[in-house]
């Protein structure tokens, strides 16, 4: 199967194994691991002629147990899919072997005493690094390297967020690792919000938040942030919700960013009368303008964009001049071309 589908199966099993090792039999745990809904129940299915169907049932029990609220999050990969996994003995052997891999001692998370685990994020990064070329898709937009995430969290000053009512937002949150690392810099628990167009990747972000004791964070999937932003002002749905902190690594130079958008747009992001309208075939400034419109007046944001935003002309030059004249940009950090998976161009943090 395609590597972008392969990751869904691997990460689902990794999640089930992790929460089983960490939380099975633990009272008041972050995740309820029910009878019939643990990795141990998957192990019991090895060699079963109906293994695919029964695996889906075990995972569904875990998704629905207690207050887990993991429906549509951990049950997106279907283990009874003959088109992907073969039929009859082929499926039985394949899934039996896959379960056996996660039984290996290296995957015993009961022994894992590390704090701040990013198990899913690390696994996702590994898969994208090794399989991005196989899948034929750019994955830099879905995963931000840990070093860059930590820099972004520090430059926005989120370590000074002492009020639990403060918020952090990522409008293209991918696997959630950037949001998690930003929130980890805050000295108190702050509210987390994210939106991700790819539904399976949004599910991964929800799993990642759960594993980091941030299950209260809100991730919205299956909608484009630019054409259908899901966070609106509570008192006026014609305005965007604003946040104290924003971190984002959006898709580079999106050529279809205007799909579904009327200019000037209804939220006041793209208008010649305000900061301008980005070129139709390049969405880099569309993301930057969305970020500016989503910030509180005292808010701070860090956004990763290709370095072309610093020198390209025409409409982008006009927007850039207005943004700089109004003092929105406080600094620029250059990033080397080989830092992201699936792209070979230099980038920057504004």
Protein Blocks (a to p, Z undefined) as FASTA:
>chain_A
ZZklmmmmmmmmmmmmmmmmmmgopahiabdcdehiafklmmmmgopaklmmmmmmmmmm
mmmgojlopghklmmbcckbmklnogajllmmmmmmmmmmmmpmklmmklpmbghiafkl
mmmmmmmmmmmmmnopafklmpccfklmmmmmmmnopmmmmbfkbccddfblmnommmmm
mmmmpmbdcddddddfblmlmmmmmmmmmmnopampccdehiafklmccbdcfklmkbcc
ddfbdcddddehiaklmgopacddfkomacfklnopcdfklcklmmmmmmmmmpcfkbcc
dddddfklmmpghjlmmmmmmmmmnomagbdcdddfklpghiacdcddZZ
